Amino acid sequence: MAQVTLTERPALGARVRDIGFWADWAAVIGLAGLVVVFGIASPSFLTLGNIEAMLVSAAILVVLAVGQSFVIATGGIDLSTSTTMTFGAVVIGMLYTHGWPIAAAIAAGVAAAGLAGAASGVLIARGRIPDFVVTLGMFSVTTGLALILSDGKPAEVVSAFLLGLASGSVGPVGYFVIVAAAVAVVAHVVLFHTRFGVHVLATGGNPEGARAMGVRTRRVKLAVYVIAGALSGIAAILLVARLGAAEPAANTTYLLNAIAAVVLGGVALQGGRGSVLGPVVGALLLTALTNGLTLLGVSQFYQPLAVGFVVVAAAPGTDAPSDALLVVDRVAKSFGNVRALRDVSLWLGRGQITALIGDNGAGKSTLVRTLSGVHPPDSGELRFDGTPVRFTSPEEARSAGIETVHQNLALVDDLTVWQNLFLGRERIRRVAGLPLLDRAAMREQAGEMLSRLSVNVPPAWAKVRRLSGGQRQAVAIARAAGWGSKLVIMDEPTAALGVQETARVEELIARLRDEGMAILLISHNFDQVMRLADRVWVMRAGGLAAGRATADTDAQELVALVTGARAD
């Protein structure tokens, strides 16, 4: 295996062409664009007073988005953050109006929100109930509790401490901004500089592997929901300070915007890739968008449309060219509790060799079986030759023009070459009404199929048992390519071959590409990938780790991407 060098970064041009670049920087690029547009359109947008107002307004959303980031990093989602915040605010208001000191009321509000998060975490981690169902239920529970405790009426909270929190500052920086920044800094340290943070990312990236290495993934799941709940409690403090009251009415805008900020910040919804800075910038972007539209006189009824448009436009997709032969768009597949594919998005070009690489267990075989109709995807979409498809059997995939050369070749030793070429597609002629094999026609066509690809094998009537490993591989490839195929998937086609036979098979693969056929090559041989492929996709832990044009990478970088020594 090639030696891994981690000191060099790819050229800027290569990074810009990479699929992950735009997803990682979407929030920053979007925020910069909004600042320029609104700064030109409205003279008030870049004034010091408006900037301070936007930062204060963004503080609550930042805190909620950071809590949501921990949950999503584990592959979960929390739909109850905004109502948990409301619940915590109502607890603060109720206790304060009943004579509790403000410090005690605040502590109780944060604790109540944290307990709501803990309840969700227990049901998800221990009860193994889907997070969507649990947190949707908790959304209703916390909404109901807030209304019951408050009798549906807001409670005025007149506190010098909260008033100072809302209006005070250190120089030009308000206390709200300081609180949000402190939450973000602590969260960044926890997520990227502690063992717990590593376990959070491992739980989302590969829960089975994490458990095998001793990570207590259930405890991690429980912990992130407690963190999200507690941060909702901190957001409740800011909310009460800003309004001067505890409002029991749920505000779902905070929930939707918190999730949107996380998506804009480049956090992978399937888990395994976290960020704190990204969601913070995403929260600032959404706040700036709403503020700018307000300054321009746009009705608040239209503002959610703009937010939704920005989120969808910035969400990472497939970056597939319009003429791509195959587009895999956010495909997922699970077997029981094991998530074999995690929102995989990639594409294959016409007349190109595309390589798919990854370690054992990365999800390559599951993806191949999904493309070839063995395992229909649970979610996501496949588009083949411009048409959405859903294959439920290998026969459907073959009928569409997708052939697979499996690693075991699917050849029968005691059948002849021509019988293997026509296996499952036998030609029939009727003699006295009896359906008999048209052996002569099949032998003739088999010879034409082999000669067209210049395959050097014994005569078509020879038994496959007599063939060498390279000749067997050539027969399997000729069978896949000989039926009007548009895409041939090859699973480790040279794994068991010697040097000379490998070279012959590689020549055959290149010849198919030159004839305009698309090839998906699964290989552990990175030097072979660099020789043959036009593009390479890297899979890790069931997800897509990176995509590269082979002209923009090398075997050393591919090794680092496969092993995780380098993150994209």
FENFENMO-V186321 format. One record per backbone hydrogen bond with DSSP energy under -1.0 kcal/mol. NH is the residue of the N-H (numbers start at 0). CO is the residue of the C=O. If there is no record, write none. Layout:
BEGIN
NH,CO
NH,CO
END
This chain:
BEGIN
14,10
15,11
16,12
23,19
24,20
28,24
29,25
30,26
31,27
32,28
33,29
34,30
35,31
36,32
37,33
38,34
39,35
40,36
41,37
44,41
46,43
50,46
51,47
52,48
53,49
54,50
55,51
56,52
57,53
61,57
62,58
63,59
64,60
65,61
66,62
67,63
68,64
69,65
70,66
71,67
72,68
73,70
74,71
75,70
83,79
84,80
85,81
86,82
87,83
88,84
89,85
90,86
91,87
92,88
93,89
94,90
95,91
96,92
98,95
99,94
104,100
105,101
106,102
107,103
108,104
109,105
110,106
111,107
112,108
113,109
114,110
115,111
116,112
117,113
118,114
119,115
120,116
121,117
122,118
123,119
124,120
125,121
126,121
128,122
133,129
134,130
135,131
136,132
137,133
138,134
139,135
140,136
141,137
142,138
143,139
144,140
145,141
146,142
147,143
148,144
149,145
151,146
152,149
154,245
156,243
162,158
163,159
164,160
165,161
166,162
167,163
169,172
172,169
174,167
177,173
178,174
179,175
180,176
181,177
182,178
183,179
184,180
185,181
186,182
187,183
188,184
189,185
190,186
191,187
192,188
197,193
198,194
199,195
200,196
201,197
202,198
203,199
204,200
205,201
209,205
210,206
211,207
212,208
213,210
214,209
216,214
219,215
220,216
221,217
222,218
223,219
224,220
225,221
226,222
227,223
228,224
229,225
230,226
231,227
232,228
233,229
234,230
235,231
236,232
237,233
238,234
239,235
240,236
241,237
242,238
243,239
245,154
255,251
256,252
257,253
258,254
259,255
260,256
261,257
262,258
263,259
264,260
265,262
266,261
267,272
270,267
271,72
279,275
280,276
281,277
282,278
283,279
284,280
285,281
286,282
287,283
288,284
289,285
290,286
291,287
292,288
293,289
294,290
295,291
296,293
297,292
301,298
305,301
306,302
307,303
308,304
309,305
310,306
311,307
312,308
313,309
314,310
323,320
324,347
325,347
326,382
327,345
328,380
330,343
331,378
332,340
334,337
337,334
339,332
339,337
340,332
341,541
343,330
345,327
347,325
351,348
353,518
354,534
355,520
356,536
361,358
366,362
367,363
368,364
369,365
370,366
371,367
373,368
374,368
377,331
378,331
380,328
382,326
383,386
384,324
386,383
388,381
396,392
397,393
398,394
399,395
401,396
402,486
404,488
408,405
414,411
416,461
417,459
419,415
420,416
421,417
422,419
424,421
428,435
430,433
433,430
435,428
437,426
438,436
441,437
442,438
443,439
444,440
445,441
446,442
447,443
448,444
449,445
450,446
451,447
452,448
453,450
454,449
456,454
461,458
463,414
464,412
465,462
466,463
471,467
472,468
473,469
474,470
475,471
476,472
477,473
478,474
479,475
480,476
481,477
485,400
486,400
487,517
488,402
489,519
490,404
491,521
494,491
496,493
501,497
502,498
503,499
504,500
505,501
506,502
507,503
508,504
509,505
510,506
511,507
512,508
513,509
514,510
515,512
516,511
517,485
518,351
519,487
520,353
521,489
522,355
525,523
528,524
529,525
530,526
531,527
532,528
533,352
534,352
535,547
536,354
537,545
538,356
539,542
541,361
542,539
544,537
545,537
547,535
549,533
551,548
552,549
557,553
558,554
559,555
560,556
561,557
562,558
563,559
565,559
END
